[in-house]
Amino acid sequence: MAEFLTDIETLRNRAREKMLQGPITDTYGADLKRVIEVLNEVLATEIVCVLRYKRHFYMAEGINSTPVAAEFLQHANEEQQHADMVAQRIVQLQGEPDFNPATLISRSHAEYAEGNSLIDMIEEDLVAERVAISSYQEIIRWLGSNDPTTRRMIEDILGMEEEHADDLLTLLKEIKS
């Protein structure tokens, strides 16, 4: 087993000298400014997904609409939880979460597509989930071991996005059969 690279006394002194940097220490390995920018893109993506799912929840109609609408609402609520987690992490990193509605679409990885029918809505949501999955996988690889806390958060969100995609695919198959 390798020895610590820094002695305990040095760690303690650094912690006191730079305590106003909160959780950001000398061992933080990522480009902090870029991580905050990327997290604001993730935040925009999650907010756009909340809005799209909410619209779909309210606009769902037809014989199969009740269980599909319930799924849309559940996904909207989970996407809101993701947005809250990301905003909280941005603040922990001494950044500012960007909730500016004027720039949400341009910062979002996913599109806001309304869909005209229940099938269109499910398909648009599935496409958006697939975009988020690909994007978040890239972010995880990019972060690597440079920011394990942010990486784990994105991994958790990714797991839920994969579950959403699976739910939507199941709904699509059921409706089309």
Contact map, one row per residue, 1 for C-alpha under 8 A:
111000000000000000000000000000000000000000000000000000000000000000000000000000000000000000000000000000000000000000000000000000000000000000000000000000000000000000000000000000000
111100000000000000000000000000000000000000000000000000000000000000000000000000000000000000000000000000000000000000000000000000000000000000000000000000000000000000000000000000000
111110000000000000000000000000000000000000000000000000000000000000000000000000000000000000000000000000000000000000000000000000000000000000000000000000000000000000000000000000000
011111100000000000000000000000000000000000000000000000000000000000000000000000000000000000000000000000000000000000000000000000000000000000000000000000000000000000000000000000000
001111100000000000000000000000000000000000000000000000000000000000000000000000000000000000000000000000000000000000000000000000000000000000000000000000000000000000000000000000000
000111110110000000000000000000000000000000000000000000000000000000000000000000000000000000000000000000000000000000000000000000000000000000000000000000000000000000000000000000000
000111111110000000000000000000000000000000000000000000000000000000000000000000000000000000000000000000000000000000000000000000000000000000000000000000000000000000000000000000000
000001111111000000000000000000000000000000000000000000000000000000000000000000000000000000000000000000000000000000000000000000000000000000000000000000000000000000000000000000000
000000111111100000000000000000000000000000000000000000000000000000000000000000000000000000000000000000000000000000000000000000000000000000000000000000000000000000000000000000000
000001111111110000000000000000000000000000000000000000000000000000000000000000000000000000000000000000000000000000000000000000000000000000000000000000000000000000000000000000000
000001111111111000000000000000000000000000000000000000000000000000000000000000000000000000000000000000000000000000000000000000000000000000000000000000000000000000000000000000000
000000011111111100000000000000000000000000000000000000000000000000000000000000000000000000000000000000000000000000000000000000000000000000000000000000000000000000000000000000000
000000001111111110000000000000000000000000000000000000000000000000000000000000000000000000000000000000000000000000000000000000000000000000000000000000000000000000000000000000000
000000000111111111000000000000000000000000000000000000000000000000000000000000000000000000000000000000000000000000000000000000000000000000000000000000000000000000000000000000000
000000000011111111100000100000000000000000000000000000000000000000000000000000000000000000000000000000000000000000000000000000000000000000000000000000000000000000000000000000000
000000000001111111100000000000000000000000000000000000000000000000000000000000000000000000000000000000000000000000000000000000000000000000000000000000000000000000000000000000000
000000000000111111100000000000000000000000000000000000000000000000000000000000000000000000000000000000000000000000000000000000000000000000000000000000000000000000000000000000000
000000000000011111111100100000000000000000000000000000000000000000000000000000000000000000000000000000000000000000000000000000000000000000000000000000000000000000000000000000000
000000000000001111111100000000000000000000000000000000000000000000000000000000000000000000000000000000000000000000000000000000000000000000000000000000000000000000000000000000000
000000000000000001111100000000000000000000000000000000000000000000000000000000000000000000000000000000000000000000000000000000000000000000000000000000000000000000000000000000000
000000000000000001111111100000000000000000000000000000000000000000000000000000000000000000000100000000000000000000000000000000000000000000000000000000000000000000000000000000000
000000000000000001111111100000000000000000000000000000000000000000000000000000000000000000010100000000000000000000000000000000000000000000000000000000000000000000000000000000000
000000000000000000001111100000000000000000000000000000000000000000000000000000000000000000011000000000000000000000000000000000000000000000000000000000000000000000000000000000000
000000000000000000001111111100000000000000000000000000000000000000000000000000000000000000001000000000000000000000000000000000000000000000000000000000000000000000000000000000000
000000000000001001001111111100000000000000000000000000000000000000000000000000000000000000000000000000000000000000000000000000000000000000000000000000000000000000000000000000000
000000000000000000000001111110000000000000000000000000000000000000000000000000000000000000000000000000000000000000000000000000000000000000000000000000000000000000000000000000000
000000000000000000000001111110000000000000000000000000000000000000000000000000000000000000000000000000000000000000000000000000000000000000000000000000000000000000000000000000000
000000000000000000000001111111000000000000000000000000000000000000000000000000000000000000000000000000000000000000000000000000000000000000000000011000000000000000000000000000000
000000000000000000000000011111100000000000000000000000000000000000000000000000000000000000000000000000000000000000000000000000000000000000000000111000000000000000000000000000000
000000000000000000000000000111110010000000000000000000000000000000000000000000000000000000000000000000000000000000000000000000000000000000000010011000000000000000000000000000000
000000000000000000000000000011111110000000000000000000000000000000000000000000000000000000000000000000000000000000000000000000000000000000000000000000000000000000000000000000000
000000000000000000000000000001111111000000000000000000000000000000000000000000000000000000001000000000000000000000000000000000000000000000000000000000000000000000000000000000000
000000000000000000000000000000111111100000000000000000000000000000000000000000000000000000000000000000000000000000000000000000000000000000000000000000000000000000000000000000000
000000000000000000000000000000111111110000000000000000000000000000000000000000000000000000000000000000000000000000000000000000000000000000000000000000000000000000000000000000000
000000000000000000000000000001111111111000000000000000000000000000000000000000000000000000000000000000000000000000000000000000000000000000000000000000000000000000000000000000000
000000000000000000000000000000011111111100000000000000000000000000000000000000000000000001001010000000000000000000000000000000000000000000000000000000000000000000000000000000000
000000000000000000000000000000001111111110000000000000000000000000000000000000000000000000000000000000000000000000000000000000000000000000000000000000000000000000000000000000000
000000000000000000000000000000000111111111000000000000000000000000000000000000000000000000000000000000000000000000000000000000000000000000000000000000000000000000000000000000000
000000000000000000000000000000000011111111100000000000000000000000000000000000000000011001000000000000000000000000000000000000000000000000000000000000000000000000000000000000000
000000000000000000000000000000000001111111110000000000000000000000000000000000000000011001000000110000000010000000000000000000000000000000000000000000000000000000000000000000000
000000000000000000000000000000000000111111111000000000000000000000000000000000000000000000000000000000000011100000000000000000000000000000000000000000000000000000000000000000000
000000000000000000000000000000000000011111111100000000000000000000000000000000000010010000000000000000000001100000000000000000000000000000000000000000000000000000000000000000000
000000000000000000000000000000000000001111111110000000000000000000000000000000000110011000000000111000000001000000000000000000000000000000000000000000000000000000000000000000000
000000000000000000000000000000000000000111111111000000000000000000000000000000000010000000000000011000011011100000000000000000000000000000000000000000000000000000000000000000000
000000000000000000000000000000000000000011111111100000000000000000000000000000000000000000000000000000011011110000000000000000000001000000000000000000000000000000000000000000000
000000000000000000000000000000000000000001111111110000000000000000000000000000110110000000000000000000000001000000000000000000000000000000000000000000000000000000000000000000000
000000000000000000000000000000000000000000111111111000000000000000000000000000110010000000000000000000010000000000000000000000000000000000000000000000000000000000000000000000000
000000000000000000000000000000000000000000011111111100000000000000000000000000000000000000000000000000011001011100000000000000000000000000000000000000000000000000000000000000000
000000000000000000000000000000000000000000001111111110000000000000000000000100100000000000000000000000000000010100000000000000010000000000000000000000000000000000000000000000000
000000000000000000000000000000000000000000000111111111000000000000000000001110110000000000000000000000000000000000000000000000000000000000000000000000000000000000000000000000000
000000000000000000000000000000000000000000000011111111100000000000000000000100000000000000000000000000000000000100000000000000000000000000000000000000000000000000000000000000000
000000000000000000000000000000000000000000000001111111110000000000000000000000000000000000000000000000000000000111000000000010000000000000000000000000000000000000000000000000000
000000000000000000000000000000000000000000000000111111111000000000000001101100000000000000000000000000000000000000000000000010000000000000000000000000000000000000000000000000000
000000000000000000000000000000000000000000000000011111111100000000000001100100000000000000000000000000000000000000000000000000000000000000000000000000000000000000000000000000000
000000000000000000000000000000000000000000000000001111111110000000000000000000000000000000000000000000000000000001000000000000000000000000000000000000000000000000000000000000000
000000000000000000000000000000000000000000000000000111111111000000001001000000000000000000000000000000000000000001000000100000000000000000000000000000000000000000000000000000000
000000000000000000000000000000000000000000000000000011111111000000011101100000000000000000000000000000000000000000000000000000000000000000000000000000000000000000000000000000000
000000000000000000000000000000000000000000000000000001111111000000001000000000000000000000000000000000000000000000000000000000000000000000000000000000000000000000000000000000000
000000000000000000000000000000000000000000000000000000111111100000000000000000000000000000000000000000000000000000000000000000000000000000000000000000000000000000000000000000000
000000000000000000000000000000000000000000000000000000011111110011011000000000000000000000000000000000000000000000001100000000000000000000000000000000000000000000000000000000000
000000000000000000000000000000000000000000000000000000000011111111000000000000000000000000000000000000000000000000000100000000000000000000000000000000000000000000000000000000000
000000000000000000000000000000000000000000000000000000000001111110000000000000000000000000000000000000000000000000000100000000000000000000000000000000000000000000000000000000000
000000000000000000000000000000000000000000000000000000000000111111000000000000000000000000000000000000000000000000000000000000000000000000000000000000000000000000000000000000000
000000000000000000000000000000000000000000000000000000000000111111110000000000000000000000000000000000000000000000000000000000000000000000000000000000000000000000000000000000100
000000000000000000000000000000000000000000000000000000000001111111111000000000000000000000000000000000000000000000000100000000000000000000000000000000000000000000000000000000000
000000000000000000000000000000000000000000000000000000000001101111111100000000000000000000000000000000000000000000000000000000000000000000000000000000000000000000000000000000000
000000000000000000000000000000000000000000000000000000000000000111111110000000000000000000000000000000000000000000000000000000000000000000000000000000000000000000000000000000000
000000000000000000000000000000000000000000000000000000001001000111111111000000000000000000000000000000000000000000000000000000000000000000000000000000000000000000000000001000000
000000000000000000000000000000000000000000000000000000011101000011111111100000000000000000000000000000000000000000000000000000000000000000000000000000000000000000000000000000000
000000000000000000000000000000000000000000000000000000001000000001111111110000000000000000000000000000000000000000000000000000000000000000000000000000000000000000000000000000000
000000000000000000000000000000000000000000000000000000000000000000111111111000000000000000000000000000000000000000000000000000000000000000000000000000000000000000000000000000000
000000000000000000000000000000000000000000000000000011011000000000011111111100000000000000000000000000000000000000000000000000000000000000000000000000000000000000000000000000000
000000000000000000000000000000000000000000000000000011001000000000001111111110000000000000000000000000000000000000000000000000000000000000000000000000000000000000000000000000000
000000000000000000000000000000000000000000000000000000000000000000000111111111000000000000000000000000000000000000000000000000000000000000000000000000000000000000000000000000000
000000000000000000000000000000000000000000000000010010000000000000000011111111100000000000000000000000000000000000000000000000000000000000000000000000000000000000010000000000000
000000000000000000000000000000000000000000000000111011000000000000000001111111110000000000000000000000000000000000000000000000000000000000000000000000000000000000000000000000000
000000000000000000000000000000000000000000000000010000000000000000000000111111111000000000000000000000000000000000000000000000000000000000000000000000000000000000000000000000000
000000000000000000000000000000000000000000000000000000000000000000000000011111111100000000000000000000000000000000000000000000000000000000000000000000000000000000000000000000000
000000000000000000000000000000000000000000000110110000000000000000000000001111111110000000000000000000000000000000000000000000000000000000000000000000000000000000000000000000000
000000000000000000000000000000000000000000000110010000000000000000000000000111111111000000000000000000000000000000000000000000000000000000000000000000000000000000000000000000000
000000000000000000000000000000000000000000000000000000000000000000000000000011111111100000000000000000000000000000000000000000000000000000000000000000000000000000000000000000000
000000000000000000000000000000000000000000100100000000000000000000000000000001111111110000000000000000000000000000000000000000000000000000000000000000000000100000000000000000000
000000000000000000000000000000000000000001110110000000000000000000000000000000111111111000000000000000000000000000000000000000000000000000000000000000000000000000000000000000000
000000000000000000000000000000000000000000000000000000000000000000000000000000011111111100000000000000000000000000000000000000000000000000000000000000000000000000000000000000000
000000000000000000000000000000000000000000000000000000000000000000000000000000001111111110000000000000000000000000000000000000000000000000000000000000001000000000000000000000000
000000000000000000000000000000000000001101100000000000000000000000000000000000000111111111000000000000000000000000000000000000000000000000000000000000000000000000000000000000000
000000000000000000000000000000000000001100100000000000000000000000000000000000000011111111100001100000000000000000000000000000000000000000000000000000000000000000000000000000000
000000000000000000000000000000000000000000000000000000000000000000000000000000000001111111110000000000000000000000000000000000000000000000000000000000000000000000000000000000000
000000000000000000000000000000000000000000000000000000000000000000000000000000000000111111111000000000000000000000000000000000000000000000000000000001000000000000000000000000000
000000000000000000000000000000000001001100000000000000000000000000000000000000000000011111111111100000000000000000000000000000000000000000000000000000000000000000000000000000000
000000000000000000000000000000000000000000000000000000000000000000000000000000000000001111111111100000000000000000000000000000000000000000000000000000000000000000000000000000000
000000000000000000000110000000000000000000000000000000000000000000000000000000000000000111111110000000000000000000000000000000000000000000000000000000000000000000000000000000000
000000000000000000000011000000010001000000000000000000000000000000000000000000000000000011111110000000000000000000000000000000000000000000000000000000000000000000000000000000000
000000000000000000001100000000000000000000000000000000000000000000000000000000000000000001111111000000000000000000000000000000000000000000000000000000000000000000000000000000000
000000000000000000000000000000000001000000000000000000000000000000000000000000000000000001111111100000000000000000000000000000000000000000000000000000000000000000000000000000000
000000000000000000000000000000000000000000000000000000000000000000000000000000000000001001100111110000000000000000000000000000000000000000000000000000000000000000000000000000000
000000000000000000000000000000000000000100100000000000000000000000000000000000000000001001100011111000000000000000000000000000000000000000000000000000000000000000000000000000000
000000000000000000000000000000000000000100110000000000000000000000000000000000000000000000000001111100000000000000000000000000000000000000000000000000000000000000000000000000000
000000000000000000000000000000000000000000110000000000000000000000000000000000000000000000000000111110010000000000000000000000000000000000000000000000000000000000000000000000000
000000000000000000000000000000000000000000000000000000000000000000000000000000000000000000000000011111110000000000000000000000000000000000000000000000000000000000000000000000000
000000000000000000000000000000000000000000000000000000000000000000000000000000000000000000000000001111110000000000000000000000000000000000000000000000000000000000000000000000000
000000000000000000000000000000000000000000000000000000000000000000000000000000000000000000000000000111111000000000000000000000000000000000000000000000000000000000000000000000000
000000000000000000000000000000000000000000000000000000000000000000000000000000000000000000000000000111111110000000000000000000000000000000000000000000000000000000000000000000000
000000000000000000000000000000000000000000011011000000000000000000000000000000000000000000000000001111111111000000000000000000000000000000000000000000000000000000000000000000000
000000000000000000000000000000000000000000011001000000000000000000000000000000000000000000000000000001111111001100000000000000000000000000000000000000000000000000000000000000000
000000000000000000000000000000000000000000000000000000000000000000000000000000000000000000000000000000111111000000000000000000000000000000000000000000000000000000000000000000000
000000000000000000000000000000000000000110011000000000000000000000000000000000000000000000000000000000111111100000000000000000000000000000000000000000000000000000000000000000000
000000000000000000000000000000000000000011111101000000000000000000000000000000000000000000000000000000011111111000000000000000000000000000000000000000000000000000000000000000000
000000000000000000000000000000000000000011011000000000000000000000000000000000000000000000000000000000000011111000000000000000000011001000000000000000000000000000000000000000000
000000000000000000000000000000000000000000001001100000000000000000000000000000000000000000000000000000000001111100000000000000011011000000000000000000000000000000000000000000000
000000000000000000000000000000000000000000000001000000000000000000000000000000000000000000000000000000001001111110000000000000010000000000000000000000000000000000000000000000000
000000000000000000000000000000000000000000000001101100000000000000000000000000000000000000000000000000001000011111000000000000000000000000000000000000000000000000000000000000000
000000000000000000000000000000000000000000000000000100000000000000000000000000000000000000000000000000000000001111100000100100000000000000000000000000000000000000000000000000000
000000000000000000000000000000000000000000000000000100110000000000000000000000000000000000000000000000000000000111110000100100000000000000000000000000000000000000000000000000000
000000000000000000000000000000000000000000000000000000000000000000000000000000000000000000000000000000000000000011111101100100000000000000000000000000000000000000000000000000000
000000000000000000000000000000000000000000000000000000000000000000000000000000000000000000000000000000000000000001111101100000000000000000000000000000000000000000000000000000000
000000000000000000000000000000000000000000000000000000000001000000000000000000000000000000000000000000000000000000111111100000000000000000000000000000000000000000000000000000000
000000000000000000000000000000000000000000000000000000000001110010000000000000000000000000000000000000000000000000111111110000000000000000000000000000000000000000000000000000000
000000000000000000000000000000000000000000000000000000000000000000000000000000000000000000000000000000000000000000001111111000000000000000000000000000000000000000000000000100100
000000000000000000000000000000000000000000000000000000000000000000000000000000000000000000000000000000000000000000111111111100000000000000000000000000000000000000000000000000000
000000000000000000000000000000000000000000000000000000010000000000000000000000000000000000000000000000000000000011111111111110000000000000000000000000000000000000000000000000000
000000000000000000000000000000000000000000000000000000000000000000000000000000000000000000000000000000000000000000000111111111000000000000000000000000000000000000000001001100000
000000000000000000000000000000000000000000000000000000000000000000000000000000000000000000000000000000000000000000000011111111100000000000000000000000000000000000000001000100000
000000000000000000000000000000000000000000000000000000000000000000000000000000000000000000000000000000000000000011100001111111110000000000000000000000000000000000000000000000000
000000000000000000000000000000000000000000000000000110000000000000000000000000000000000000000000000000000000000000000000111111111000000000000000000000000000000000000001000000000
000000000000000000000000000000000000000000000000000000000000000000000000000000000000000000000000000000000000000000000000011111111100000000000000000000000000000000011001100000000
000000000000000000000000000000000000000000000000000000000000000000000000000000000000000000000000000000000000000000000000001111111110000000000000000000000000000000000000000000000
000000000000000000000000000000000000000000000000100000000000000000000000000000000000000000000000000000000000011000000000000111111111000000000000000000000000000000000000000000000
000000000000000000000000000000000000000000000000000000000000000000000000000000000000000000000000000000000000010000000000000011111111100000000000000000000000000011011000000000000
000000000000000000000000000000000000000000000000000000000000000000000000000000000000000000000000000000000000000000000000000001111111110000000000000000000000000011001000000000000
000000000000000000000000000000000000000000000000000000000000000000000000000000000000000000000000000000000000110000000000000000111111111000000000000000000000000000000000000000000
000000000000000000000000000000000000000000001000000000000000000000000000000000000000000000000000000000000000110000000000000000011111111100000000000000000000010010000000000000000
000000000000000000000000000000000000000000000000000000000000000000000000000000000000000000000000000000000000000000000000000000001111111110000000000000000000010011000000000000000
000000000000000000000000000000000000000000000000000000000000000000000000000000000000000000000000000000000000000000000000000000000111111111000000000000000000000000000000000000000
000000000000000000000000000000000000000000000000000000000000000000000000000000000000000000000000000000000000100000000000000000000011111111100000000000000000000000000000000000000
000000000000000000000000000000000000000000000000000000000000000000000000000000000000000000000000000000000000000000000000000000000001111111110000000000000110010000000000000000000
000000000000000000000000000000000000000000000000000000000000000000000000000000000000000000000000000000000000000000000000000000000000111111111000000000000010010000000000000000000
000000000000000000000000000000000000000000000000000000000000000000000000000000000000000000000000000000000000000000000000000000000000011111111100000000000000000000000000000000000
000000000000000000000000000000000000000000000000000000000000000000000000000000000000000000000000000000000000000000000000000000000000001111111110000000100100000000000000000000000
000000000000000000000000000000000000000000000000000000000000000000000000000000000000000000000000000000000000000000000000000000000000000111111111000000100110000000000000000000000
000000000000000000000000000000000000000000000000000000000000000000000000000000000000000000000000000000000000000000000000000000000000000011111111000000000000000000000000000000000
000000000000000000000000000000000000000000000000000000000000000000000000000000000000000000000000000000000000000000000000000000000000000001111111000000000000000000000000000000000
000000000000000000000000000001000000000000000000000000000000000000000000000000000000000000000000000000000000000000000000000000000000000000111111111101100000000000000000000000000
000000000000000000000000000000000000000000000000000000000000000000000000000000000000000000000000000000000000000000000000000000000000000000011111111100100000000000000000000000000
000000000000000000000000000010000000000000000000000000000000000000000000000000000000000000000000000000000000000000000000000000000000000000000011111100100000000000000000000000000
000000000000000000000000000111000000000000000000000000000000000000000000000000000000000000000000000000000000000000000000000000000000000000000011111100000000000000000000000000000
000000000000000000000000000111000000000000000000000000000000000000000000000000000000000000000000000000000000000000000000000000000000000000000011111111100000000000000000000000000
000000000000000000000000000000000000000000000000000000000000000000000000000000000000000000000000000000000000000000000000000000000000000000000011111111110000000000000000000000000
000000000000000000000000000000000000000000000000000000000000000000000000000000000000000000000000000000000000000000000000000000000000000000000000001111111000000000000000000000000
000000000000000000000000000000000000000000000000000000000000000000000000000000000000000010000000000000000000000000000000000000000000000000000010001111111100000000000000000000000
000000000000000000000000000000000000000000000000000000000000000000000000000000000000000000000000000000000000000000000000000000000000000000110011101111111110000000000000000000000
000000000000000000000000000000000000000000000000000000000000000000000000000000000000000000000000000000000000000000000000000000000000000000000000000111111111000000000000000000000
000000000000000000000000000000000000000000000000000000000000000000000000000000000000100000000000000000000000000000000000000000000000000000000000000011111111100000000000000000000
000000000000000000000000000000000000000000000000000000000000000000000000000000000000000000000000000000000000000000000000000000000000000100110000000001111111110000000000000000000
000000000000000000000000000000000000000000000000000000000000000000000000000000000000000000000000000000000000000000000000000000000000000110010000000000111111111000000000000000000
000000000000000000000000000000000000000000000000000000000000000000000000000000000000000000000000000000000000000000000000000000000000000000000000000000011111111100000000000000000
000000000000000000000000000000000000000000000000000000000000000000000000000000000100000000000000000000000000000000000000000000000000000000000000000000001111111110000000000000000
000000000000000000000000000000000000000000000000000000000000000000000000000000000000000000000000000000000000000000000000000000000001100110000000000000000111111111000000000000000
000000000000000000000000000000000000000000000000000000000000000000000000000000000000000000000000000000000000000000000000000000000000000000000000000000000011111111100000000000000
000000000000000000000000000000000000000000000000000000000000000000000000000000000000000000000000000000000000000000000000000000000000000000000000000000000001111111110000000000000
000000000000000000000000000000000000000000000000000000000000000000000000000000000000000000000000000000000000000000000000000000001101100000000000000000000000111111111000000000000
000000000000000000000000000000000000000000000000000000000000000000000000000000000000000000000000000000000000000000000000000000001100100000000000000000000000011111111100000000000
000000000000000000000000000000000000000000000000000000000000000000000000000000000000000000000000000000000000000000000000000000000000000000000000000000000000001111111110000000000
000000000000000000000000000000000000000000000000000000000000000000000000001000000000000000000000000000000000000000000000000001001000000000000000000000000000000111111111000000000
000000000000000000000000000000000000000000000000000000000000000000000000000000000000000000000000000000000000000000000000000001001100000000000000000000000000000011111111100000000
000000000000000000000000000000000000000000000000000000000000000000000000000000000000000000000000000000000000000000000000000000000000000000000000000000000000000001111111110000000
000000000000000000000000000000000000000000000000000000000000000000000000000000000000000000000000000000000000000000000000000000000000000000000000000000000000000000111111111000000
000000000000000000000000000000000000000000000000000000000000000000000000000000000000000000000000000000000000000000000000011011000000000000000000000000000000000000011111111100000
000000000000000000000000000000000000000000000000000000000000000000000000000000000000000000000000000000000000000000000000000001000000000000000000000000000000000000001111111110000
000000000000000000000000000000000000000000000000000000000000000000000000000000000000000000000000000000000000000000000000000000000000000000000000000000000000000000000111111111000
000000000000000000000000000000000000000000000000000000000000000000010000000000000000000000000000000000000000000000000000010000000000000000000000000000000000000000000011111111100
000000000000000000000000000000000000000000000000000000000000000000000000000000000000000000000000000000000000000000000010011000000000000000000000000000000000000000000001111111110
000000000000000000000000000000000000000000000000000000000000000000000000000000000000000000000000000000000000000000000000000000000000000000000000000000000000000000000000111111111
000000000000000000000000000000000000000000000000000000000000000000000000000000000000000000000000000000000000000000000000000000000000000000000000000000000000000000000000011111111
000000000000000000000000000000000000000000000000000000000000000100000000000000000000000000000000000000000000000000000010000000000000000000000000000000000000000000000000001111111
000000000000000000000000000000000000000000000000000000000000000000000000000000000000000000000000000000000000000000000000000000000000000000000000000000000000000000000000000111111
000000000000000000000000000000000000000000000000000000000000000000000000000000000000000000000000000000000000000000000000000000000000000000000000000000000000000000000000000011111
